[in-house]
């Protein structure tokens, strides 16, 4: 295994962004977007569905890539249904629940996930223009956390922000700038990387976030971009 700090010496923000364009999660979103007709009819619906998907992307049966590919194929198929619900301000939670129940990759604890979707749908009572937050992701992070009754550091909340960035990039063909103030999503893979690079072992997510935040500052790579480097490239060095 290559020490993380030595590994990061070969990276900058441009390389991180280039890597994100090859991320299977990015490619799944891009493929879905390419197959949608009348793309400009409602870009905010696409962004909202991206965030919905992110907020229930845990306790997955198989790989996250398989789950997201499955979800976006369903979105392509039911695009008109979803657009009709969006335009009529109808809650899509029942549609989402039916899909979770029949999902091959993400049907675990679907009732709990349904509750999360219900919470998120409350945001639509006051907000449907999400693209306006492209230059204020910190504010969007706060809004999502408040809506979901959790903290701005929550793994699925910051992951939703990252996926928002992917969606924005795909829609506008322009990379989004993630702020340094939004933490990396700490999961089991990040905990393993931390434990391999730090003598002190801990499961304290705040300490782990602080470790990666310091690396982000040192190499001028925002935590959400650093996450991509760790997941797609650095993990390959770990045996």
NUFITI-522155 format. One record per residue (C-alpha): x, y, z; residue in three letters. Coordinates in Angstrom, 1 decimal, m for minus. Layout:
<rs>
<<X Y Z> "ALA">
...
</rs>
This chain:
<rs>
<<0.0 0.0 0.0> "UNK">
<<1.2 3.5 m0.9> "UNK">
<<1.0 6.0 2.0> "UNK">
<<m1.9 8.3 1.3> "UNK">
<<0.0 11.5 1.5> "UNK">
<<2.6 10.3 m1.0> "UNK">
<<m0.2 9.1 m3.3> "UNK">
<<m1.9 12.5 m3.2> "UNK">
<<1.2 14.4 m4.3> "UNK">
<<0.4 13.4 m7.9> "UNK">
<<m3.1 14.9 m7.8> "UNK">
<<m4.7 18.3 m8.2> "UNK">
<<m8.2 19.5 m8.6> "UNK">
<<m8.1 19.1 m12.4> "UNK">
<<m7.1 15.4 m12.1> "UNK">
<<m9.9 14.9 m9.6> "UNK">
<<m12.5 16.4 m11.9> "UNK">
<<m11.2 14.3 m14.8> "UNK">
<<m11.5 11.2 m12.6> "UNK">
<<m15.1 12.1 m11.6> "UNK">
<<m16.1 12.1 m15.3> "UNK">
<<m15.1 8.4 m15.3> "UNK">
<<m16.9 7.5 m12.1> "UNK">
<<m19.5 4.8 m12.7> "UNK">
<<m21.9 6.8 m10.7> "UNK">
<<m21.4 9.8 m13.0> "UNK">
<<m21.6 7.6 m16.1> "UNK">
<<m24.9 6.1 m14.9> "UNK">
<<m26.4 9.6 m14.5> "UNK">
<<m25.0 10.7 m17.8> "UNK">
<<m26.4 7.7 m19.6> "UNK">
<<m29.8 8.3 m18.1> "UNK">
<<m29.7 12.0 m19.1> "UNK">
<<m28.7 11.2 m22.6> "UNK">
<<m31.7 8.9 m23.0> "UNK">
<<m34.3 11.4 m21.8> "UNK">
<<m36.2 13.3 m24.4> "UNK">
<<m37.0 16.9 m24.0> "UNK">
<<m34.1 17.3 m21.6> "UNK">
<<m34.7 21.0 m20.9> "UNK">
<<m38.3 20.5 m19.9> "UNK">
<<m37.5 20.2 m16.3> "UNK">
<<m33.9 20.1 m15.2> "UNK">
<<m34.8 20.5 m11.6> "UNK">
<<m36.8 17.3 m11.6> "UNK">
<<m33.7 15.5 m12.7> "UNK">
<<m31.6 17.1 m9.9> "UNK">
<<m34.3 16.2 m7.4> "UNK">
<<m34.4 12.6 m8.4> "UNK">
<<m30.6 12.5 m8.1> "UNK">
<<m30.8 13.7 m4.6> "UNK">
<<m33.7 11.3 m3.8> "UNK">
<<m31.6 8.4 m5.0> "UNK">
<<m28.6 9.5 m3.0> "UNK">
<<m30.6 9.7 0.3> "UNK">
<<m31.7 6.0 0.0> "UNK">
<<m28.3 4.7 m1.2> "UNK">
<<m27.3 2.7 1.8> "UNK">
<<m27.8 m0.9 3.0> "UNK">
<<m27.6 m1.8 m0.7> "UNK">
<<m27.7 m5.5 m1.6> "UNK">
<<m25.1 m5.4 m4.3> "UNK">
<<m22.8 m2.6 m5.6> "UNK">
<<m23.8 1.0 m5.6> "UNK">
<<m23.2 1.2 m9.3> "UNK">
<<m25.7 m1.6 m10.0> "UNK">
<<m28.3 0.1 m7.8> "UNK">
<<m27.9 3.4 m9.5> "UNK">
<<m28.0 1.9 m13.0> "UNK">
<<m31.2 0.1 m12.1> "UNK">
<<m32.7 3.2 m10.7> "UNK">
<<m31.9 5.4 m13.7> "UNK">
<<m33.3 2.8 m16.1> "UNK">
<<m36.6 3.0 m14.2> "UNK">
<<m36.5 6.8 m14.4> "UNK">
<<m36.0 6.6 m18.1> "UNK">
<<m39.0 4.3 m18.4> "UNK">
<<m41.3 6.3 m16.2> "UNK">
<<m40.0 9.8 m17.1> "UNK">
<<m43.5 11.1 m18.3> "UNK">
<<m45.2 9.8 m15.1> "UNK">
<<m42.6 11.5 m12.9> "UNK">
<<m42.8 14.7 m14.9> "UNK">
<<m46.6 14.7 m14.6> "UNK">
<<m46.4 14.3 m10.9> "UNK">
<<m43.7 17.0 m10.6> "UNK">
<<m45.8 19.5 m12.6> "UNK">
<<m48.9 18.8 m10.5> "UNK">
<<m46.9 19.0 m7.3> "UNK">
<<m47.8 15.4 m6.4> "UNK">
<<m45.7 13.4 m4.0> "UNK">
<<m43.8 10.6 m5.7> "UNK">
<<m43.1 8.6 m2.6> "UNK">
<<m45.6 5.8 m3.5> "UNK">
<<m43.8 5.4 m6.9> "UNK">
<<m40.5 5.3 m5.1> "UNK">
<<m41.8 2.7 m2.6> "UNK">
<<m43.1 0.4 m5.3> "UNK">
<<m39.8 0.6 m7.0> "UNK">
<<m37.8 m0.1 m3.8> "UNK">
<<m40.0 m3.2 m3.1> "UNK">
<<m39.2 m4.6 m6.5> "UNK">
<<m35.6 m3.5 m6.7> "UNK">
<<m32.9 m6.1 m7.2> "UNK">
<<m30.3 m4.0 m5.5> "UNK">
<<m31.9 m1.8 m2.8> "UNK">
<<m35.0 m3.4 m1.2> "UNK">
<<m33.5 m3.7 2.3> "UNK">
<<m35.4 m1.8 5.0> "UNK">
<<m37.5 m0.1 2.4> "UNK">
<<m40.0 1.1 4.9> "UNK">
<<m37.3 3.2 6.6> "UNK">
<<m36.2 4.5 3.2> "UNK">
<<m39.8 5.4 2.4> "UNK">
<<m39.8 7.5 5.6> "UNK">
<<m36.7 9.3 4.4> "UNK">
<<m38.3 10.0 1.0> "UNK">
<<m41.4 11.4 2.7> "UNK">
<<m39.2 13.8 4.7> "UNK">
<<m37.4 14.9 1.6> "UNK">
<<m40.7 15.5 m0.2> "UNK">
<<m41.5 18.1 2.4> "UNK">
<<m38.9 20.3 0.8> "UNK">
<<m41.1 20.7 m2.3> "UNK">
<<m43.6 22.7 m0.3> "UNK">
<<m41.2 25.6 m0.3> "UNK">
<<m38.5 24.8 m2.9> "UNK">
<<m38.4 23.4 m6.4> "UNK">
<<m35.6 25.4 m8.0> "UNK">
<<m32.6 23.5 m6.8> "UNK">
<<m30.2 24.6 m9.6> "UNK">
<<m30.1 28.1 m8.1> "UNK">
<<m27.9 26.6 m5.3> "UNK">
<<m25.1 25.7 m7.7> "UNK">
<<m23.0 28.5 m6.3> "UNK">
<<m24.1 28.0 m2.7> "UNK">
<<m23.9 24.3 m2.0> "UNK">
<<m23.3 25.0 1.7> "UNK">
<<m26.8 26.5 1.9> "UNK">
<<m28.3 23.5 0.0> "UNK">
<<m26.4 21.2 2.4> "UNK">
<<m28.0 23.0 5.4> "UNK">
<<m31.5 22.9 3.8> "UNK">
<<m31.3 19.2 3.1> "UNK">
<<m30.0 18.5 6.7> "UNK">
<<m32.8 20.5 8.2> "UNK">
<<m35.4 18.8 6.0> "UNK">
<<m34.1 15.4 6.9> "UNK">
<<m33.8 16.3 10.6> "UNK">
<<m30.1 15.4 10.7> "UNK">
<<m26.7 17.1 10.7> "UNK">
<<m24.9 18.7 7.8> "UNK">
<<m22.2 16.1 8.3> "UNK">
<<m24.5 13.1 7.7> "UNK">
<<m23.0 10.7 5.2> "UNK">
<<m26.1 10.6 2.9> "UNK">
<<m26.6 14.3 3.1> "UNK">
<<m23.1 15.2 1.9> "UNK">
<<m23.3 12.3 m0.6> "UNK">
<<m26.5 13.9 m2.0> "UNK">
<<m24.6 17.2 m2.4> "UNK">
<<m21.9 15.4 m4.3> "UNK">
<<m24.5 13.8 m6.6> "UNK">
<<m26.1 17.2 m7.1> "UNK">
<<m22.7 18.3 m8.4> "UNK">
<<m22.6 15.4 m10.8> "UNK">
<<m26.1 16.2 m12.1> "UNK">
<<m25.3 19.9 m12.5> "UNK">
<<m22.1 19.0 m14.5> "UNK">
<<m24.0 16.7 m16.8> "UNK">
<<m26.8 19.2 m17.4> "UNK">
<<m24.5 22.2 m18.0> "UNK">
<<m21.3 20.5 m19.3> "UNK">
<<m19.5 22.6 m16.7> "UNK">
<<m17.7 21.2 m13.6> "UNK">
<<m19.1 22.4 m10.3> "UNK">
<<m16.9 23.8 m7.5> "UNK">
<<m17.4 21.9 m4.3> "UNK">
<<m16.7 24.0 m1.2> "UNK">
<<m14.1 23.1 1.3> "UNK">
<<m16.7 23.4 4.1> "UNK">
<<m18.7 20.3 3.1> "UNK">
<<m17.2 17.1 4.6> "UNK">
<<m16.3 13.9 2.9> "UNK">
<<m19.0 11.1 3.2> "UNK">
<<m17.5 8.7 5.8> "UNK">
<<m18.3 5.1 5.1> "UNK">
<<m16.6 1.8 5.8> "UNK">
<<m14.2 2.2 2.9> "UNK">
<<m13.1 5.6 4.2> "UNK">
<<m12.7 4.2 7.7> "UNK">
<<m10.4 1.5 6.4> "UNK">
<<m8.3 4.0 4.5> "UNK">
<<m8.0 6.1 7.7> "UNK">
<<m7.0 3.2 9.9> "UNK">
<<m4.3 2.1 7.4> "UNK">
<<m2.8 5.6 7.4> "UNK">
<<m3.1 6.6 11.0> "UNK">
<<m1.6 4.8 13.9> "UNK">
<<m4.5 5.6 16.1> "UNK">
<<m7.6 3.5 15.4> "UNK">
<<m11.0 5.1 15.9> "UNK">
<<m14.6 4.9 14.7> "UNK">
<<m15.2 8.5 15.6> "UNK">
<<m16.4 10.0 12.4> "UNK">
<<m15.6 13.6 13.5> "UNK">
<<m11.9 12.6 13.9> "UNK">
<<m11.9 10.8 10.6> "UNK">
<<m13.5 13.8 8.9> "UNK">
<<m10.9 16.1 10.4> "UNK">
<<m8.1 13.9 9.1> "UNK">
<<m9.4 14.1 5.5> "UNK">
<<m10.3 17.8 5.8> "UNK">
<<m6.6 18.5 6.7> "UNK">
<<m5.5 16.6 3.6> "UNK">
<<m8.1 18.6 1.5> "UNK">
<<m6.6 21.8 2.7> "UNK">
<<m3.0 20.7 2.2> "UNK">
<<m3.6 19.6 m1.4> "UNK">
<<m6.3 22.2 m2.3> "UNK">
<<m8.7 19.4 m3.2> "UNK">
<<m12.2 19.8 m1.6> "UNK">
<<m13.3 16.8 0.5> "UNK">
<<m16.0 15.7 m2.0> "UNK">
<<m13.4 15.6 m4.8> "UNK">
<<m11.0 13.9 m2.5> "UNK">
<<m13.6 11.2 m2.0> "UNK">
<<m13.5 10.4 m5.7> "UNK">
<<m9.7 10.0 m5.7> "UNK">
<<m9.9 7.7 m2.6> "UNK">
<<m12.8 5.5 m3.9> "UNK">
<<m11.7 5.1 m7.5> "UNK">
<<m7.9 5.3 m7.5> "UNK">
<<m6.4 5.0 m4.0> "UNK">
<<m8.4 1.9 m3.1> "UNK">
<<m6.6 0.0 m5.9> "UNK">
<<m3.3 0.3 m4.0> "UNK">
<<m4.8 m1.5 m0.9> "UNK">
<<m4.6 m5.2 m0.8> "UNK">
</rs>
